[in-house]
Amino acid sequence: MDPPAEQELASLMTSHRNGDFGDGLESPSTPSRSSPNFTNRSSTNNGITKSLATTRSTTFQGVKRYIEKTSLQKKIVIVALLAIAVGSAVMTMSDVEIETEEEAVETVEIIHHETSSNVVDNKSTPAATEESSSPHSGSSSSSSSLLTGFHDASFENIYGANYYLKPRGVGYPIRPTGGIHPIYMIDHQNDNDITLPDDDEDWQNYEISPYTDKRLKMTPEERQVEQTEWEAKLQSIRDTYGYWNFIDDYPSKNNGKSRPTVDWSTVYNQKKYTDNTKFYNPLHGEISKEDFPKDVWQSDNNYIRNFIKESRSLINRVREGIYAEYGWGPADTLSKEQLELRSDYLKVTIAEEDDASNLKSIDAATHGVAWIYRNSFDALVKKLLNAMITNDHFFVTLGGHSSAAGHGNNFFQSYMMQFQNVMEPVFDRLGMVLVTANRAQGGMGTLQAVLAGGDVYGEHDFMVWDSSMTEKDGKLQDVFHRMMLLSGHRVPILFDIGGGKNSMDRIRNEVGAHVGGLTSGNPHLAETESLEQALTLPHALQHVFCKGGVATCGQTEFKYNASCWTDRVDVDPPKEQNKGYGGQAKWHPGNRSHQLVARRMTLLFLHALDEAMNVWEKATESEGNPLDGKYWHLAEEEEKIRDKLKSANATATPCGEAMKLTPRVCVTQMRGGTEWTPRYRGDEGNIRRLLKPPPSGYVPEMIDIEEQVYLGRDPLQPQQRVPKGEVDVAMIARSLPPRKKSRRSLSRIEMPTSAAPNKVHFVGKHASNEGKMLRKESKGGIIGRHLAEDSGSIVPGEGWEIGDGRAGFCDGTSNAVCSRHKSHDCLMSGHNDGRGVLQGDALSGWLVFNLKDVTQGLFLARMQPWQPFNSIKRTEGWTTVNNAARDRYLKAPPPPKPADWRVEVAVNGVVIKSLNETEYNDSCIQPGYNLVICTLWDDEERARKNEKEDVEFAFRMAGGGREGVMGITHVYYA
């Protein structure tokens, strides 16, 4: 490059660096170097941004012109200087990976693309915002080069929380938080409290093998071999199955401008009512075609056409991967007859309304992998279209027993987590966020959790029931179905894993609920005939179905491969880890059986997604885009189901028979909390959040809670990986184009050396340790039988505590950080099961609940009157004593209660009940094993008024001193 050219280039870059934009304008405020492209758009002056855009355009055109005339070495220097000068990326010379002159020119264009898109003209419509971009596919960003489009791939962080780079969809207000759930980068555009990894292996590099995790004990040579083999496997998958390669051409056609997105937060103000009669639910996002702003992706016919094409390819390759995994593929190796058999054997049976009787038998040999009624399948398709149009979260939730929880296996081997592992990237590419939650509990059914509605099980678009061993009684199943249909912001599809079809059919016939389930038995998959023959089968099928006389399917050696620990360099367990693995009972399925259940559910969803694309394409051809609401609006149909549930004769229902003391629970949307885990949103689902603290501020604390040994995401266990040569469906689902090195460095953010530890979200803020809560010493508030003399109200007591609590964030999702306490001998089990109990005695005082928006005058609780005598530490002079373990007092018969044992209940400061042992027992039912549900308040007069009121509900033990003990694990109210 000649000297004048170098001087001109240097001058241009110096102008940018010094903020001199000409025309007497001053530079806008400079973004933080820790987030260089996070621009505060609300404070940006239009005149400044237009001038900035003009100057940047001049600079980049000049740079491109000069860079084409010089050597590769100088090109690299220019690229580095340019990037630093304009703040498009924080990089050093070693970060610039350019090997050809073409890549140097391309890099300048990328820098131009990313930095110019930070300029916004602030002319978006009220219901639109420009906040999406796509570094991966080439689109641009209006607020940060890190933000991507809805249909770009999200990248996984193998060490901590994922960083969600997409704009907010309609489900943003109810997104899961805590643990290592994804962090929305858009929440941190204008502040400094986000710190990203500074290593390319940690951040957005989807080609790094998770089995080169730095925490695993490996030599550098072993890591290099693993990475080489991983990259070869990635390329083989691309060559065989293809990859997601959707690109939005809007930025390239609009001078790098970002595509507008629907601002769902403004929709509520525009559509508060529909038909002037019904309240508009902003979480539904059910707007009309005319309400979509101009140029959003939902209204772009070309975008939709390309998206549907790419989506079909994704759906097909995942489905083909599953077929091949079980010996029915690849397709091009099968004859026409074999392809027809495959379609029949591994089908989803959709029963039309006039032949529903054919589904009385649901054997896999006849009906394939799963069954569902036609209108229920159409409802699932509509739900998926709704979530795609609104870029919503989609919740798949499980309630069940120990087998469903995955006992005997690592938590991440349970079928719900294996479903998440494969379908999460599929939902991600299609613009949704999949949240799969395994909230099953060992040794129990579902009743104790389901009575709290959505406060324990959480949101649920697709609600799975798998509790046939502990809830064979159809009445208990009916309680589950009704409570789940009544709770949450959506009415779910009910899905039976086995044993619940009859009760689901009943609720379907009564209220029109949508139901489906897995078939039973073997859908014509190969059987194990001997140890030698098993080795010839696909790995996924070995010892799953055994031919008569072959016993290996039930033998631990062949059934499980769970592990408590794997060699790692970052953690030295305080306790020796179990060389075996607990819970491997003969009735618990092994990891391959769990995987097959997950794949059968996956095939159902792939079938529904395929049909969704068919509906969308057909509607687009005839009606154009956006897609008309009749194809994806759900609220009206779902409210009809709920209206029928609420108007039912509760006493005449199976649920009413089970809840015989308070049958109106069966027609009521209940709320509640629990000290058991897993539970929705961790601490937000516990009982303590409902309590009113005493004047000292004390909140019942966990006793003997142990410190977590470590936080963050566990590394994958190498011994559990898919064997070489076998089909890896999860990798197929995640398949992306080969990664360009020159783009990789431009996506990075500098890690400030001064960053405080609590600024690192994936280690600090989002990893709850749920240890002891700080409290002040009691100031002697008056606690007694009568109203407190000084305040005219009942004063909360100081003597309640939490026993057997579970440390960590235990929400039953793949982002839980749970049960890593020092004394645990299986730290990497991942299981969330916990049996915490809120416990007190007659010296503990009142337990006072602040209940919001009460309408029905109902308060029930799962209670444990069998707590050991003298076991409450808070009431023994606040000294530490040994507490009986949960298993001890559950196995022993309950001790006799003291003669003066009583339970007292107060509402809004007035004592309404004082129950002796007989009266208390009469207020309780025991519908299942280890399950005592007591009705403490049932005010039908309040229910008839049906008016919302905040209520102070109080409970205490009175009489018996330290032997008048009570434990509460769940509370339910309405």
N, C-alpha and C positions, 0 to 999 in steps of 0.2 A: 504494500500500500504506500502511495507517495506521501511525503510529509504534509502537504495541505489536507489530504484526506484524513490523515491521522489527527491533525489539529482540529478539523471540523467535528470528527467523531468524539474526540475528547471534550470539545466544547459542549456538544449536545448532551453527553453523559453528565458533565459537570452541572449543567443547567438542571437536569433531573435531580441530581444528588442534592443540590442547594435549594431546590424548591422554587427556582426562578422560571415562571411559566409565561412571562411576557405580558404585555398589555396592562401593566401595573397591578396584576393580581398577585396575591400572596399564596404561598403553598398551603393546602389544607393540612390539618393536623396529621402528623406522621404516625402510622400504626406502630404498635409494639413489635420489636424484632422477634419476640417469641411467637407472634402470630402476624406476620408481615402483611398479609392481605386482608385482615379483618377490618373492613372499613365501616365506620359509623355513617350509614347512608342518611339517617335522619338529619344530620348536621351538615351535610354536604351542599354547598351552594351550586346551583345549576350553571352559573357562569363559569365558576372555577372548573367544574367537571368537563364542560365542553372544551375549554381552553386546554385542559390537561389531556383530553382525548386527542385533540389536534396536534399538540406538541409530541405526544407519545407516538402518534402515527408517523409524524415526520421523522422522528428519531429512528424508528424501526425500519422505515423504508430506506433511510440513509445507511443504516447498519447493514441491511441486507445487500444493498448495492455495493458497499465497500468490501463486505466479507467475501463476495464472489470473486474478488480480484487478488486475493492474497493467499499465502501458504496455509496449510492445515495447522501448523504450530501457532501462527498468529490468529487463525480463526478461533482456536480454543481459548486463547487469551482474551480475545474480544468478547466471546460468549460469557466468560467468567466475569469480566469487568462490567459488562452490560447488566448481567443478572444482579450483581451487587449494587450497581448504581441505581437501578430502578426499584430495588426491593422486591422483585418478583419472587425471589427465592433466596434463602440464606444458604450460601454454599462457599466452599473453598476450591482452590484449583484441583485438589485431589478428588473432589466430588464430580468433576466434569468428565463424563465417560463418552468421548467422541472418537470414533475410529475412522470415519470417512468424511470427505468434504461435504457430501450430501447430508450427513447427520449434523454437521455444524450449521448449515443453512436451515435445516429443519428445526434445530434447537432454538435458533433466533426466532423463527416463526412461532414456536410454542411459547417462548417468553412473551412475545407480542400478544399472542392469543390470551394468555393468562392475565397479564397485567392490564391490558386494555379493557378487559371485561370487568375490572374493578370499578369502572366509571359507570354511573347510573344516571339517566336523564330524568328520573323521578316523575315519569308521566304514566305510571301504571294505573290501571283502573282500580276502584276501591276494593274489588274482590280478587285482585291479583297482586302477586309480588314476584320480583325477579331475584331469585336466590339460588337457582340451580345451575350447575355446570357439570362438565365431564372431562376431567383430565385424562381419564382412560380412553374415552371414545373421541375426544377432540372438541367437545363443546366447551363453553366458557362459564365464568363465574362473575356474578354481580357483586358479591361480597367477599368471597374468598376463593382462591384457586383450589382449595381443598374440597369445596362443596361440589357434589356431583348431581347428575340427573336421577330421576326416580328409577330408571331402568338400567342404570349402570350397576356394576357389581360392587357390593360392599366387601371390604377386605377384613380378614380376621387377624386379631392380635393374639398370638399364642401365649403371651405372658400375662395379660391383664384384660381389662375391659376393652371391648371393641369400640371403635370410633365411628359413629354413624354419620356419614357425610351427606346425607340426603336432606332435602327440605322436610318440613313437618307435614304429615298427612292428617286426616281427620281424627285419627286415633291418638294423636300426640298427647292429649290431656290424660289419657289412661295408660300411657306407656309404662311398662314395668321399670322400676328404679331400685337401686340398692344392689348389693353383691357386685357382680361384674357385668351387669346389664350394659348394653351399649350406651355410650355417652353421645348425646346429640351435639355435634360441633357447631351447629347453627345457634345453640344457646350461648356460645362463647365467642361470638364474632367481635364483640366490643369490650372484652375484658381480658385479663391476663391470667386467669385461674386454670388454664388448661395447659398441660405439659405433655408433649408427645415424645415417644422414644426417638433417640437420635441415631439409632442403628437401622440401616436399611433392611436388615433381617426382621426387625420388629414391626416395621411400618409399611403397609401396603405392598409387600412383596409376596405375591401369591404363588411364587415358584419356589420358595424356600420350604424344604421338607420339615414338617413338625417333628420328625424323628432325628433332626439335628439340633433340637432344643438345647440351649446352652446349659440347662440344668441337669441334663442327662450325663452320666459318666461315659464319656467317649473320648477317644484320641482324635487329634486333628485329622489323621489319616482316615479314621473310621467315618468322621463327619463328611469328608470329601467324597468317599466312596458312596455313602448314603445319598448325598446331594446329587451326585452324578446319576445314580440309578433312579432317583426320584424324577429328575428332569427328563430322563429317557421315558419313564412311565407316563409323565404328563404329555409328552409328544406323541406317544403311542395312542393315548386316549383321544387326543385331538385328531390324529389320523384315522382312527377307527370310528369314533362317535361324533366328532365335531366339537364345537365350542360356542359359547355365547358371544356374539359379535354385533350387538345392536348399536347403531350410531344415529344420533339425532343430528340432522343437517341444518337445523334452525340457525345456530350461531354462524355457520359458514355462509348462509344466505342473508344474514342480517348484520354484517360487519362485526362479527364477534359478540354480538349482544346476546345475553342470556334469554332463554325461553321463559316467559312468565309462568308462574304456577298459581293455582287457586290458593288464596289465603283463607283457610277454613275458619280462622278466628273471626273474620268479618261476616261470614255467612249468617251466623246467628242473629246479628243485628238486622240483616236484610230480610230474613224469613223467620220471624218469631212465631208465626202461626201458619198453618196450612189449612185452607178452606175456612179460615177465620174461626175455627172451632177447636182444633187440636194444637197442643203445645208442640213447638218444633224442637226436636232434640238435636243439639248441635253435634253430638257424637255420631249421628247417623249420616250427616252430610247429604241428605237426599234433596238435592236441588234439581231444577228442571234444565232442559237443554239450553234454554235462553239465559240461564243464570251463569253459565260458564263464561269467564272472560275471554277476550280475543287472544288467539295464539297459544293458549294453554295446550298441552299435549293431547288432552281429551278431545279437542275439537279439530285436530289436524289429521285429515284423511290419509295422507301419505305416511305420516308417523304411525298411525294405527295399523295400516296395511303392513308395514315393515315389522312392526312389533308383533302382530299376530303370526306372521311367517316365522320370525325368530323364536317365538314362544312355542310354536308347534314343534320346531326342531328340538328345543330343550326338553319338552315333555316326552317326545318320542325317544330321545337318546337315553333318558333315565329309565323309561319303561323297558327299552331293549337291554339296558344294563342289568335290570332285575331278572329279565327272562334268561339272559346268558348266565347270570350268577347261579341260577338253579337248573342249568343244563338244557335250557330251551333257546339257545342262541349261540353265536350271532345268527341273525335272520338269513344271511346269504349262505349259510351252511346247511339250512333246513330245506327239505322238499316242500312242495305245495301241500301235501297231505299233513306233514309235520306242522306246518304253519297253521293249518286249520285246526289241528288238535290243540296246539298251544293256545289259540284264541278261545277255544272252548274250555279247556282245563283251567286256565288262569283268568277267566272272565270275571266280571262283576255282574251278578244277576240283578236286573232291574224289573221288579214285579209291577205289571200294570194293575190298575185298580180292579179290573174285572177278573183277574186270576190271582189275587192275593192269597187265596186259599192254597195255592201251590207251594207257598212258602212255609207251610206247617212243618215241613222237614227242611232243614237248612244244611244238609250234608255237603261237604266240599266236592265229593265225587260228582254230584249233579249240578251244584250251583256255583262252582268256582271258588274264588278267594273271599268274596264278600257278597252280601245281599242288601238291598235297599228298595223301598217302594218308589214308584215313578214320581209321585209328587214330592217325596222327600229328596230324591235325587235332583229334581228341578230346583228345590229350595237350596240345596248345597251349591248348585251351579250359580244361582242368583246371589248367594252369599259371597262366593268367590268373585263374581263380577263386581259386586258392591265394593269389596275390599280393594280390587284393582283400580276401579274408577276413582275411589277416594284415597288411595294409597294408605290404607288402614292397617292396623295391627289385626292379626287373625289368631284367635286363642283356641288351642286344642288342649283340653284339660281332662285329667283322669282322676276318678275316685275309685278306690278299690282296696284290696287286702295285700298280704305279704307277697304273694306271687306276682301281682301286678306291680308292686313296688320294686320288684327285681331282687328280692332277698336271695342270697346265694351267689349273686353276681355283683360286680361293681355297678353303682347307680347308673353310669353312662352306658351300661350294656342293657338296661331295661328297654322294653320296646318303645316306650314314649321318647326316650332320649335317642334311640336309633332312628326313629321317625324324624325327629328334629334334625339329626345329623345329615340326612339325605334331603329332606324337604326344605330346610331353611334357605339354602342357596337358590332353590327353585322359586320360592316365594319372593326372595330378594330380587331376583332378576325380573320378576313380574310386577315389581313395585309395591309389594306388601312386606310386612314384618311378621314372621311366624313366631309365636310364643307357645311352645309346648311345655306343659307342666304335669309332672308326675306327682300327684298329691295323695297317692295311696299310702296306707299305714299298716304295718305288720300287726297281726293279731286282732285286727278290728275290721269292721265293715265301713260304711259311709255315713250312717245316721248321725253320729256324734258331730260330724263336720258339716253335713248338708243342711242341718237346721239353722246354721248361721248364714245360709245363702251365699252370696258373692263375697262376703267378708272373709271367708276361709278358703273356699275353692277359687275365688276370683272370677274374672271374666271368662266366658266360655262360648265360643261360636259353635264348637263341636265338642260335646260332652260325652266322655267315654266312661262306661260303668263296667267294672271287672271285680265283682265281689261275691261270686257264686258260692265260694266255700264258707263264707261267714254270714251271708245274707240270702239263704235259700228261700226264706219267707217272702212271697210276693208282696206282702204289705209293706215291708221295709224297702223293697225296690220301688214301690209306688211313692213312698215319701221322697226318695231320691229324685225321681222323675219330676214330681210336682215342684219341689223346692228349686231345682235347677231351671225349670221352665219359667218360674216366676222371678228369678233373680238375674242380675246383670243387665247391661244396656241392650243386649240382643237375646232373642229366644234361640236356644241352641238346637242343633241336630243331636238327638240322643243316639248313642252308638253302643251296642252290646258286644262285649268280647266273648261272652258265653254264659248261658244260664238265665238271661233276663228277657228273652224275646217275648214271652207271654205277657209279662207286665208292660212291656213297651207297646205291644199290640193293643193292650187294653187302653192305655192313655192316648194312643193314636186314634182309636175308634171314638173315644169320649170327647176329646178336645181338638183333634186334628194335628197332634204333635207329629213332628217329622222324625222318623226312626230308621235305623239300619243296624248292621252288625257283621261280624265275621261268620263265615261258615264253620262247621265243625268237621274235623278229620283231615285227611290228606287229599289235596287237590291234584292227584295223579303225579306226585313228585316221586323220584326214585327212592327206594328203600335200602337200608343197610342190611346186607345178608350175611356178612362176616367181617372180621377185622381186615382181611386182605382186600375184599371187595370194596369196603368203605373207602379205602385209599384211592380208588378209581373214580369216586363220586366227586362232584364239586365240593369244595371245603364247606360251603354253607349248608350242605345237605347231609354231611357225615353224622351218623348217629342221631338223626332227628326222627325219622320214621324207621322202625325196625321190623323186619319180617318175623313171623311167628317163631319163637324159640331163641331169637337173638336178644341178649340182655343188655348190650352196651348202651342203648339209649337212656337207660336209667342209672348207669354207673357214673359216679362222680368224676372218675378219670377222663371220661369221654364227653361228659355233659357240660362241665364248667371249665372256664379258664380264668376265673377271677383272681385278683392279686391285691394284697394289702399295700404293697410298696414296690417301687422300682429304684434301682440305684441312681442317685442324683447327688449333685455336688453342693446344692444350695441349702439343704436341710439335713440335720442330723437328728433323727427322732429321739426324744428323751426316753422313750420306752421301746424295747425290742419289738419289732413288728411281727405279726403273726405270719408264720411260713405257710399256713393253710388259709382257709377262709370260712367264716361262720355262715350259718343259715342255709347250708347246702342240703336241705331236706329232700326226701324222695318226691314230695308233692310240688316242689318249686321247679319251674322250668329253667333250663340252662340258657346260655347266651345265644346259641343258634336258634333255639325255639323262640326266644324274644325277638331275634332278628327277623324271623319269618312272620311273626305277627306284625312287626313294623312294616315289612315289605308289602303285606296284604293291605294294610291301611294305605300305604303309599300308592298302590295300584288303584285303589278307589279314588283317591284324590287326583291322580293323574288322569283318570277317566273323566272326572268332573271338570278338570281344567281344560281338557281337550274339547269337551262339549261347550264350555264357556267360550272358547275361541270360535267354535262353529256358530254359536248364537251371535256373537259379536260381529263376525264377518258377514253373516247373512243380513243382520240389521244395518250394517254400514253400507252394504250394496244397495239396499232399498230405501234407507232413511237418512243416510249420512251420519256424521258425528257432530256433537257428542252423542253417545249412546242414550237412547230415550229411557226415561225413568222406569218404564214398565218392565224393563229387562233387569233392573238392579235395585229398585226401591223395595224395601222389606218391611218398613215400620207398620204399615196398615195391616198387612197379613199377619205379622207377629202379634200385634195387639189383639187381634181376634182370638188367637190362641190363649193369650193371657186373660182376656175377658171371660172366656168359657171356664178357665180354671178358677177364677175368682167367684164366679156365680154358681159353682157346683155346690151340691149338698154335701158338705164336708164329712158329716157323720156317716154317710152312706158309702164313702170311698174306702178303699183298702188303707190308705194313709190315715183316715179318720179312725179306723179300727186300731191301728198301731198307736196312734196318739190319742187314746180314748179319753184322757182327762181334759185335753184341750184340742179337740178335733179342728177347731177353726184355724189352727196353725196351717192346715193343709190348703187353705185358700188365701194365705197371707204371705206377702213378701217379707221374709224374716231377715234380720241382721244380727250381728253378734261378734264374738271374738274367742280366741283360744290361746292357751299356753302350750298346746301341742304343735309340733311341726311335722311335715311342711305346712306352710300357710302362705296365703297370698301376700305379697309385698313384705314379707318378713315381719318386722316389728309393728307395721301398720295393721296387722291382723290380730295382735294379741289383746288380752283382756285389759292389760295395764293402761292402754291408750284411752279407755273409757272411764278410768277412775278419777275421782276428785281427790287431790292430795290434802293431807291435814295441814294446819297452819305452818308446821315445820317444813313443808315441801316434800316430805318423804314419799317415795313411790315404792311399792313392794319390790325388793331387790332379789336377784338370784343368789342363793346361798351355795357356797362351795363351787362356784363357777370357775372353770379353769381357763387359763389364757390359751388362745389359739397359738399353735406352734408356728404357723405361717399362714399368709393370705394369698390371694391371687389365684389364677387358673392353674390347675395341675397339668403337668406335661402328659402327653399321651404315653401309654405304656407299650413299649416295643413288642412285648410278648403277646399283645392282643391285636396287633395290626393284621390287615388282610395279607395272607401269605403270597409270596411271589408267584406269579403266573395265574392268580385268581382274579376275578372281576371285582373292581373296587367301585361300587355304585356311588359312594359319596364323592369320590374324585371325578367321576363322570358328571355328576350334578354341578360340580364347581368348575368345570372345564372352561378356561378362558384363553384368549389369543396369547401367543408368545409375547413376552414382555420386552419392551424396547429399553435398553439401558439408558439411552439419552433422556428418556422421559422420567425414569425412576428418580434421578437426582432432583428434578424440578418439583417434585411433590413433597419435599421434606421441609420440616420446620425445625429451627434451631432449638436445642434444649438449653435454656439459660443456666449457666453454672451456678447462679445464685438461687435457683428454684428451691423453695422450702419443701420438705417431704410431704407436707399435707396438701401441696399443690398438685401432686401426682394422683390423678383421680383413680387410676386402677389399683393403687395401693392404699390410698388414704380414704377420701370421702365415701367411696362407693363400696367399701369392704367393712361391713359392720362386725364388731367383735362382741356386741351385746353383753358386755361385762357388767360389773356392779355399777349402779347408778349413784351419783353423788347425792348426799342428803345432808340436811342440817339436823342437829340433835333436837329431840322433841322438847317443846317448851311447856309441856304439861297441859295440853288442851283437854277439856273435860269430856270424857267418853263414858256413857252410862246408859241405863235403861230409859231415862227420861230425856227430853230435849235439853240441849246444853243451855245452861242458865244465862251465859254471857252473850250468846248470839241468837237465841231463838231458833236454832236449827241443829240438826244432828251433825256432830263433828266426826270426820273420818278418823279411823283408828291408826295407830302406829305399829301394830303387831302382826301385820300380814307379810308374807314372804313367798318367794317362788322356789319350790323344790324341784330337783331333777330337770332343770332347764337345759336347753340345748344351746351351746355356744355357736355363734356365727350367724350368717345370713342364710336361712333355710327355707327357700320358697318353692322348692321342687322343680326348678328349671335347670337348664344346662349352665346357668350363670350363678348358681348357688355357691356359697363358700361356707361349708358347714362341717361340724364335727371333727375339728382338727385339734382337739384338746390334748394336753400333755400326756394324760394317762391312757390315751386311745392306742390300741395295738393294731389298728387298721386305718391309718390316716388317709389313705387314698381310696377308701371304699366309696366315698362320695354320697352316702345315703343321708337322707334328711329326717328320718324318723326320730321324733323326740316326744317325751311324755312329761312335760312340765306341768306343775300343779300350783295354783294359787292357794296357799294354805294358812290357816289361822286357828285360834282356839278362843275360849271364852274370855281370855285376857287381851285379845287382839283389837277389840273395839269394832266400830262400824266399818264396813266396806261400802263405800258410797260411789255410785255410778252416775255420771252425767250422760243422760241419754237424749239425743237430739231428735226432733221431729217425730215423737211418739204419737201414734194414732190409735192403736189397737189395745193398749193397756195390757200387754203381754210381757212376761219375763220368765224364762225358763233357764235351767242350768243343768249341765252334767256334773254330778256331785259325788264325792268320795268320802262318805262318813266313816270309812274304815281306816282313816289315817291313824298312825300309831300314837298312843298317849305320850304326852310330855315331849313331843318331837319338834315343837315350834321354837326355833332358836331366839327369835325376836322377843319372846315372852319369858325367857329364862335369864332375866337380868342382862340381856344383850351380850351373853357370853357364848363361846363356840362349843357345841357338843356334837357328838356323832348322830347322824340322822339315819333312820332305817332306809335301806334301798327300796326302790319301788317293787322289785320282784319279791322281796321278803314279805311285805305286808299284803301284797295281792294273793300270795299263796296261803297265808295264814288266815283263819277265820277272824272276822271283825271282833274286837274286844267288846264286852258289854258296856253300854253307855252309862254315865253317872246318872243317878236318880233325878237330879235337877237339870239335866241336859235339855236345852231349848234352842230353837231357831226363831229369830225375830226379823221381821220385814217392815220397812218404812217406805212411804212414798211422799215426796215433797215435805219431809220433816215430820210426818205423822206415822206412828207405829200402827200398821194395819193387821199384823199377824204376830202371834206368839205361839209357836207350835211345840208340843212335846214330841217324844219319839214316835208315838202312835200316829199323831196328826201329821207329822212330817212324812212318815212312810206312806200315809194315805194320799199324799200330794205327789207321789213319785210313781213312775212306771219303770219296768226293766224289760225293754223290748228285745234285748240281745245280750250276748255275753259281755260281762264287764261294762255294762251300760245302764246307768241309773240316771233318768231324766226327771227332774223335779219342776213342777209349776209353782213358782213363788208369787206370781201376780197374774190375775186373770180378771180384768175389769171390762165386762161386756158392755156396760153403760157407756164407757169411754169409746168403745169400738163403734157403738151405734152413732155417736156424734161424728166420728171420723175426722177430727180436727187435729192438726199438727200442734204439738206442744213439747217443749223441752222439759224433761222430767228428771228429778233427782231420786234415784232408787237406791235404797240402802238395805244391807243385810248384815247380820252378825250372829255369832254364837253367844248364848247367854246361859250361864250355869255350867258347872262342871270344871271350872278353872282350866288348868292346863290339860285336863283329860277331856274337855269338851271340844274336840278337834274336828275340823271339816276341811276338805279339799275341794276346790272348784277348778275344772279343766276347760269348760266351755260355757259361754253364756249366750242366750238367744233372746231377742226382744223385737217388738214391733209397736 
